[in-house]
Amino acid sequence: MGKGKLLVLEGAKGYPGESCLRSISELISKNHPREEYLFLKEPYLSNNEDKKKFDEIIAFMRENPYKSGERCLKYFTENRKKHNDFISSKLNAGENIILDRYWHSNFAFQGTQGIPLEEIARLNEGLQFPDLTLIFENSQMNNNRYSKDNFSREGNWGLELSFMEKVEARYRSLGFILRRLIKDYSVKYIVADRGEECLREQMEPLIKRIL
């Protein structure tokens, strides 16, 4: 049995949603019925203490996002590295992993918070590289999906409109940035708001390529 594949799902708040996850599950079941996969989500919250720390980080980030970058980056990278051995063991045993968020969120969010991209890359050294990263975006992303009329702070971790606009701009440039900075060539963009059939049409050839 060969090494398993690491499929990462990314996007600004709201993506990947349930329809994205459902479409991926259906595609794998349809095209690779014998493939086993494990679904994981960052950050890893295995107990009440973990959840308390995460809630504190989000509250701190909400209070002043541009002054909380270092603390946020430290929390997320330490949480990720604690589980890297587990992910590596599963991949080496031939199990595929679907991971909701990974280092791409650091480059988008903590990059927006002012942390140098080189420092983000340094703190993520030694981790598993994804075989495929799907960044889900809204079809209106390039025309400012967020507006005063449709923006909800409650739906975006309590963060402000101007901050989330910058995060989305970061996500749009991640494919180029990560190829240059850390040789991560896994990023592909998926338009996520045109129905599940369109989702499957975009994702199917990409997933077939790695499984």
SULZI-V846865 format. One record per pair of residues at least 12 apart in sequence whose C-alpha atoms are under 10 Angstrom apart, sorted by the first residue. I is the first residue (numbers start at 0). GAP is how many residues later the second one is. D is the distance in whole Angstrom. If there is no record, write none. Layout:
I GAP D
I GAP D
//
This chain:
0 91 9
0 92 8
0 93 6
0 94 9
1 89 9
1 90 8
1 91 8
1 92 6
1 93 9
2 85 10
2 86 10
2 87 9
2 88 6
2 89 5
2 90 6
2 91 4
2 92 7
2 93 8
3 31 9
3 32 9
3 33 9
3 83 10
3 84 9
3 85 10
3 86 7
3 87 4
3 88 6
3 89 7
3 90 4
3 91 5
3 92 5
3 93 7
3 127 9
3 206 10
3 207 8
4 32 9
4 85 10
4 86 7
4 87 9
4 89 8
4 90 7
4 91 5
4 92 6
4 93 8
4 124 10
4 125 8
4 126 6
4 127 8
4 205 7
4 206 7
5 31 9
5 32 10
5 81 9
5 82 10
5 84 10
5 85 8
5 89 9
5 90 6
5 91 5
5 92 6
5 93 7
5 122 8
5 123 8
5 124 5
5 125 5
5 126 7
5 127 8
5 204 9
5 205 10
6 30 10
6 32 10
6 89 8
6 90 6
6 91 5
6 92 6
6 93 9
6 94 10
6 122 10
6 123 6
6 124 6
6 125 5
6 126 6
6 127 8
6 179 9
6 200 9
6 203 9
6 204 10
7 32 10
7 33 10
7 89 8
7 90 6
7 91 5
7 92 6
7 93 6
7 94 7
7 95 10
7 96 9
7 121 10
7 122 6
7 123 8
7 124 6
7 125 5
7 126 6
7 127 8
7 178 9
7 179 9
8 12 9
8 32 9
8 89 7
8 90 6
8 91 5
8 92 6
8 93 8
8 95 9
8 123 9
8 124 6
8 125 5
8 126 6
8 127 8
8 178 10
9 89 9
9 90 7
9 91 5
9 92 8
9 93 10
9 94 7
9 95 7
9 123 7
9 124 6
9 125 5
9 126 6
9 127 9
9 161 9
9 177 10
9 179 9
9 180 10
10 89 9
10 90 8
10 93 9
10 94 8
10 97 9
10 123 8
10 124 5
10 125 5
10 126 6
10 127 9
10 156 9
10 157 8
10 160 7
10 161 10
10 178 9
10 179 10
10 181 10
11 93 8
11 96 8
11 97 9
11 123 9
11 124 8
11 125 8
11 126 9
11 144 9
11 152 8
11 153 9
11 155 7
11 156 6
11 157 10
11 158 10
11 159 8
12 124 10
12 142 7
12 143 6
12 144 8
12 151 8
12 154 10
12 155 9
13 122 9
13 123 9
13 124 10
13 141 8
13 142 8
14 85 9
14 86 10
14 120 8
14 121 6
14 122 7
14 123 9
14 177 8
14 178 10
15 84 8
15 85 9
15 118 9
15 119 8
15 120 6
15 121 9
15 176 8
16 119 9
16 175 9
16 176 10
18 173 9
18 174 9
18 176 8
18 177 6
18 180 9
19 116 8
19 170 10
19 172 7
19 173 10
19 175 9
19 176 7
19 179 7
19 180 9
19 183 10
20 18 10
20 77 9
20 79 9
21 174 9
21 178 10
22 173 7
22 174 8
22 175 10
22 176 7
22 177 6
22 178 10
22 180 9
22 181 9
23 74 9
23 172 10
23 175 9
23 176 7
23 179 8
23 180 8
23 183 8
24 12 9
24 14 10
24 73 10
25 174 9
25 178 10
26 173 7
26 174 10
26 176 8
26 177 7
26 178 10
26 180 8
26 181 9
27 176 9
27 179 8
27 180 9
27 183 9
30 173 9
30 176 9
30 177 8
30 180 9
31 175 10
31 176 9
31 179 8
34 59 9
34 60 8
34 61 8
34 176 8
35 58 9
35 59 6
35 60 6
35 61 9
36 53 10
36 54 10
36 57 9
36 58 6
36 59 4
36 60 5
36 61 7
37 49 10
37 52 9
37 53 10
37 57 7
37 58 6
37 59 5
37 60 6
37 61 8
38 57 9
38 58 6
38 59 5
38 60 6
38 61 8
39 47 9
39 57 7
39 58 6
39 59 5
39 60 6
39 61 9
40 57 8
40 58 6
40 59 5
40 60 7
40 61 9
41 34 8
41 37 8
41 38 8
41 57 7
41 58 6
41 59 6
41 60 7
41 61 10
41 63 10
42 32 9
42 33 7
42 34 9
42 35 10
42 36 7
42 37 7
42 40 10
42 57 9
42 58 8
42 59 9
43 32 9
43 35 7
43 36 8
43 38 9
43 39 8
44 34 9
49 29 9
52 22 9
53 18 9
53 21 8
53 22 9
53 25 10
56 14 8
56 15 6
56 16 10
56 18 8
56 19 9
57 14 8
57 99 7
57 100 9
57 101 9
58 98 9
58 99 8
58 100 10
59 12 9
60 52 9
60 96 9
60 97 9
60 98 8
61 91 10
61 94 10
61 95 7
61 96 6
61 97 5
61 98 8
62 95 9
62 96 8
63 49 10
63 95 9
63 96 10
64 44 9
64 45 9
64 47 9
64 48 6
64 49 10
64 94 8
64 95 9
64 98 8
65 44 9
65 46 8
65 47 5
65 48 7
65 49 9
65 97 9
66 46 7
66 47 8
67 42 9
67 45 7
67 46 9
67 47 10
68 37 9
68 40 8
68 41 5
68 42 8
68 43 8
68 44 5
68 45 7
68 46 6
69 40 8
69 43 9
69 44 9
69 45 7
69 49 10
69 50 10
70 39 10
71 34 9
71 37 9
71 38 7
71 41 9
72 30 10
72 32 10
72 33 7
72 34 9
72 36 9
72 37 6
72 38 9
72 40 10
72 42 8
72 46 10
72 47 7
72 50 8
72 51 10
73 46 10
73 49 8
75 26 9
75 27 9
75 29 9
75 30 8
75 47 10
75 48 10
76 25 9
76 26 8
76 29 8
76 43 9
76 46 7
76 47 6
76 48 10
76 50 10
77 45 9
77 46 9
79 22 8
79 23 9
79 44 9
79 47 9
80 42 9
80 43 8
80 44 10
80 45 9
80 46 7
80 47 10
82 44 10
83 42 9
83 43 6
83 44 7
84 42 9
84 43 9
86 12 10
86 40 9
86 41 8
87 39 9
87 40 7
90 37 9
95 115 9
96 33 10
97 32 10
97 34 10
97 35 10
98 31 9
98 34 9
99 33 10
99 34 10
100 32 9
100 33 10
100 34 10
101 22 10
101 27 10
101 28 9
101 31 9
102 17 8
102 18 8
102 20 10
102 21 7
102 24 9
102 26 10
102 27 10
103 16 10
103 17 10
103 29 9
103 31 9
103 66 10
103 67 8
103 70 8
103 71 10
103 74 9
103 83 9
104 62 9
104 65 10
104 66 8
104 69 10
105 14 7
105 15 9
105 18 9
106 12 10
106 13 7
106 14 8
106 60 9
106 63 8
106 64 8
106 67 8
106 70 9
106 71 9
107 56 10
107 58 8
107 59 5
107 60 7
107 61 8
107 62 5
107 63 6
107 64 9
107 65 9
107 66 8
108 54 9
108 55 9
108 57 9
108 58 6
108 59 9
108 61 8
108 62 9
109 57 9
110 55 10
110 56 8
110 59 8
111 51 8
111 52 9
111 53 10
111 54 6
111 55 6
111 56 9
111 57 9
111 58 7
112 50 9
112 53 9
112 54 9
116 60 9
116 61 9
116 64 8
117 63 8
117 64 9
120 57 9
120 60 8
120 61 7
121 60 9
123 58 10
124 57 9
128 53 10
128 54 9
128 55 7
128 56 9
128 57 8
129 54 8
129 55 9
129 56 6
129 57 9
130 53 9
130 54 9
130 55 6
130 56 9
130 76 10
130 78 10
130 79 7
130 80 10
131 52 10
131 53 8
131 54 5
131 55 6
131 56 7
131 74 8
131 75 8
131 77 9
131 78 7
132 42 10
132 51 9
132 52 9
132 53 5
132 54 5
132 55 6
132 56 8
132 57 10
132 73 10
133 52 8
133 53 6
133 54 5
133 55 6
133 56 6
133 57 10
133 69 8
133 72 9
133 73 10
134 36 8
134 37 9
134 39 9
134 40 9
134 52 7
134 53 6
134 54 5
134 55 6
134 56 9
134 57 9
135 35 9
135 52 9
135 53 6
135 54 5
135 55 6
135 56 6
135 57 9
135 63 10
136 31 9
136 34 9
136 35 9
136 52 7
136 53 6
136 54 5
136 55 6
136 56 8
137 30 10
137 52 8
137 53 6
137 54 6
137 55 6
137 56 9
138 51 9
138 52 6
138 53 7
138 54 6
138 55 8
139 51 9
139 53 9
140 24 9
140 27 8
140 28 9
140 31 9
140 50 9
141 26 9
141 27 9
141 30 9
143 21 7
143 24 9
143 25 9
144 20 8
144 23 9
145 15 7
145 16 9
145 18 8
145 19 7
145 22 9
146 14 8
146 15 10
146 18 9
147 13 8
150 13 10
170 18 10
171 17 9
173 13 8
173 14 10
174 12 5
174 13 7
174 14 9
187 14 10
187 15 9
187 18 8
188 13 9
188 14 9
189 12 7
189 13 7
190 12 10
//
